[in-house]
Amino acid sequence: MTADSHYILVVDDQMSNIELLDELLGSDYEIRFALDAEGALQRIAQQLPELILLDVMMPGTDGYTLCAQLKADPVTRDIPVIFLTALATPDEETRGLEAGAVDYITKPFTPAVVRARVRNHVELKRSKDILLALSQTDVLTGLANRRFLFDRLASLLPDPEQHSRSLGLILTDVDDFKRYNDSFGHPAGDHCLQRIADVMRAALRGQGDLAARYGGEEFCCLLPDASQEQTLQIAERIRADVEALHIPHCRTARHPHVTLSIGVTHKPAGRHQPISELLGLADQALYQAKAAGRNRVICAKDSEEDQPAHGA
């Protein structure tokens, strides 16, 4: 599922209504459609829409039920829903708003009203998305910030009663970075961190993975559903690719070019592990990588099986 939402989903069991809305809105937005709730959920699972125009009365699952279902899911709850209905009584409007809809459009459609209400809610959604992205992003590197990292960790490490997914975690630290800043200045240090962030971003497998700035010169990667072997491979790729940048380091550094020390830990599916424990294991492995000479990857001993260190 992608976060890049650039279409409006029309859910209506009458093709004539879908065709009319496509005629009214198709020049400004990409319009996709579904004839029932099941088809709508399939569309949404492929890509999140910016806005949903949802018929109230449909065979099977009605619009109220589908809207409530979408609002109960953290993935879809922020998608604005406008109900399409011929029922315009106060009780019906109240029921729709309580289900989570942001507005109503009554049938038969008035073109100017449809365009205005859709435009207003799409613009509002885009403004909210921009603010949300800013609140979740590290300004210097463009990666996720520490706050968003912990929010994602909390979602991936549910309560013990809930089934949990496997999770690979990579914690990195730039070797001798204080010496780098002292020798070349903070603007050069900022540029160095930006180049390392680009490497980490490129190493991710896809939409579900997350790279974040953990703090200062430390970065963290979350790899949901990754095996321990995959986690180690990605960590080693990050280490090798940063070394391959050949960013000159100061003479007093252990290595002639900027390098990373990396700690890795892996939580198998079904095992409950608090955030503090998972990060603590990765931090211990990171400390071991530094003590062993830096510029290497070490897996936490408490992971599924001990792995040898990688790197120089």
N, C-alpha and C positions, 0 to 999 in steps of 0.2 A: 504494500500500500504506500502510495507516495503522498508527500505533504504538498506537492505542487498542484494546487487546485485551480483549474482554469475553465470549468464548465458548469452549466446549470443543469440539474437533473429535474425533469418533469415526470411525475408519477401520476398516471391517470389511466383508467381502463377504457377511455373513449379516444380513439385515434383522431377524431375531429378536433378535440380540445388540444391535443398534442400538436397537430398540424397548425392550428391557429396560433398557439404560443410560439411555435418555431417561426412563423411568419412575422409575429410582432417583435421577437427578440433576437432572431437568428443573425441579423446584420451586426449586432453588438456583442453577442456571446455565442460560445459553442453550446448547442443544445443537445443533450442526450435524454433518452426517455426509457421508462419502464411501465409496463401495464399493470403491475401488481406489486405487493410488498416484497415478495420473494425476488422478483427481478430487480427491484430497487436495491435490495441488500447486496445482490451480486454485483451491480454496477459500483456501489459504494466501496465494496471490498477491493475492486480493481483500482479505483482512484477516488479520493475524496472530492466531492463537488464544492464549489463556492457557496451554492445556494440550492435549496430543494423547493420546488413547487409541488405541493402534495394534495391530491384529491382526498376529500374527506370520505366519501362513500365509494368503496371499492369492494369487489367480491373477495371473500376470505378475510384476511387481515385488513381492518379499515385504517384510515389515515391517523386517527387519534392513537390507536395502538402502536402503529409504526413510529409515529413521532415520539411517543413516550419511550419506546425501545431505543431509539437513536439517542435521546437525551440521557438515558441511563448508562450509556457506553462512553467511557472517557475519550475514546478515539473519535467519536462522531458528535459528541454533545455540543460542540461549538459551531456546528454547521447550522446556519439560520434556515428555518423552515417557514414557508408561507403557505397557508392552507388555501386551496381552491374549493369553493363550495357554493351551492345554490341556497344553502341554509344560512341566513344572516340574522338569526334571532340573538338577543343578548346571551341566552343560556348556551347556545352553540359556540358563540365567540369565547365565552368564559371557559368552556370546556377545552377548546383548542389552545387558548393561552396557558391554561393550567397544564396541558400536555407538553408545553415547551415551544409552541409556535411564536414567531415574532410579529406576524401580521396575517391578515385575511385578504383575499381577493375574491369577490363574488362573481358568480356567473349569472347572466351572460357577461363576458369580459368587456370592459371599457378600455380601449387601447392605451389612451394616455395614462390612465390609472395604473395599468399593468406595468408600463415602461417606467413610470416614476417610482413606484414602490420597489420594483426589482433593482433599479439603479441605486436607490437610497440604501437598501440593505446590502448590496454588493460592496458599495463604497465603505459602508460602516464596517463590514467584515474585513475588508482589506486594511483599513486603518487599525483595527484591533490586532490583525496578524502582524503588522509592522511593529506595533508596540510590544507584542508578545515576543517577537524575535529579538528585539533590542534588549528586553529584560533577561533573555536566556543566552546572550552572546557575549563572549569576551571581546572587548573593543579592540585590543591590540592584534589578536591573532585571527579573529573571526570564527574560532571554535566555540563550542558550548562553554558556558562559564561554570564555576564551581556549584552554584545554586542549582542549575539545571542538571548537572551531573548527579547530585544527590537525589533530586526528584526522580530521575530515571532509575537510579539504583533502588530507590524505594519501590518503584513499580515492578522491578525485576526480581526483588527479594520479598515476596509476600509473606503473610503470616504462616506459622508452621502448619496450620490446618489446610492451607491451600497448596495445590501442586505447583512446584517451581520449575522453571526451565534451567537448563545448563547455562553457565555464564563464564566467559573468559574475561579476565581483568588484567590490563597491562598498565604498570606505573613506571614512568620514565623521569629521569633527572639529567639535566645537561651537566656534563663533567666540568668541574673547575669554572663554573660560570661567573662567580664573583671576580675571579682573576681576569676573565674575559672582559667584564664590564670595567674593571679598574684599568685595564690596558688600552682598550679601544673606545671606551665611552658608552654611555647608556643608549644613544641613538643606534650605534652599531649593535649593541646587545638586543635592542628591540627588533632590528632587522633580522638578526640571527634567530630569534624566537619565531618570527613570522615564517622564515624558511623551514624551520623544523616543523611548524604547524602544517605547512603544505605537504610535507612528507607524511605526516601522520594521517592527514585527510585522504591522501592518495592510497594509503595502505588498507583502508577500510573495505569491507566486502560489499556493502550495500546499505540500503535504507535503514535497517535495524541497528547497525553499528553506530557507536558514538565516540568521537574524540573530543576531549575537553581540556581546558587549561585548569590544572588542579591548584596551582598557586605558584607565583614566581616563575622559576624555570622548570617546574614539574608539570607533566602532562599525564592524562589518564585515558585509556581506551576501554570501552565496554563492548563485548562481543557476545550478544545473546545467541544461544543455541550452538555456539562453537565448541568443538572438541578441544581437549588439552593440546593435541598436536597442532591443530589449526591456530590456536592462540600463540603457541611458541613460534610457529612459522611467521605469523604476522609481526610478532615482536622482533624477531631476527631480521625481517625485511626492513622494519623501521630503523633498527640499529645500523644495518649495512647501508641503507639509503642516506642516512644522515652523515655517516662517515664519508660516503661517496660525494657529498657536496663539497668536500675539501675546503671548508671554511677555516682559514688560518687561525690558530690559537696563539696565545702568548708563549714566550719561551719558558716560563716557569710552569706551564701546564704539563700534565703527565703525557699527553699525546699532542702531536704537532697540529692536528686539526680538531675541530669541535666534534665531540662524540657523546653518546648517551650511555648511561647505565640503566638497566631495565630489570624490574622485578615483575614476575608473572605469577598469577594464581588462577585456579580453575575450580569452579563449583559444579559438580555433576547435577543433572536433573533429579529433583526429588529431595535433595539434601537442603535442610534449612540452615542458613548461615547469615547471621546479622551483618549489617553493613560494616560495622566497626571491625568485626573479625576478618572479613574478606579484605578490607583495606589494610588491616594490620599485617596479614600474611604477605600481601604484595609489598608492603613497606619493608618487612624483614628481608624478603628476597632482594629488594633494591639495595638495602644496606650491605647484603652479602656480595652483590655484584660490585659495589664500590670498594669493599674491603679486599676483593680478589683482584683488583687492578683496574677496574672501570672498563668502559667500552665492551660490555658483555651483557648477556641475558641469563638470568637465573630464575628457575621456577621454585616456588615455595614448596618446602618439603611436605607440607600438610595437604598438598594437592593429591589427585588420585594416585599418581605414581611418580616417584622421583625421576627427574630428568637432568641430564648433564647440562652444564653451562654452555652457552653459545657465544661466539664472538672472539675478539682478540684476547 
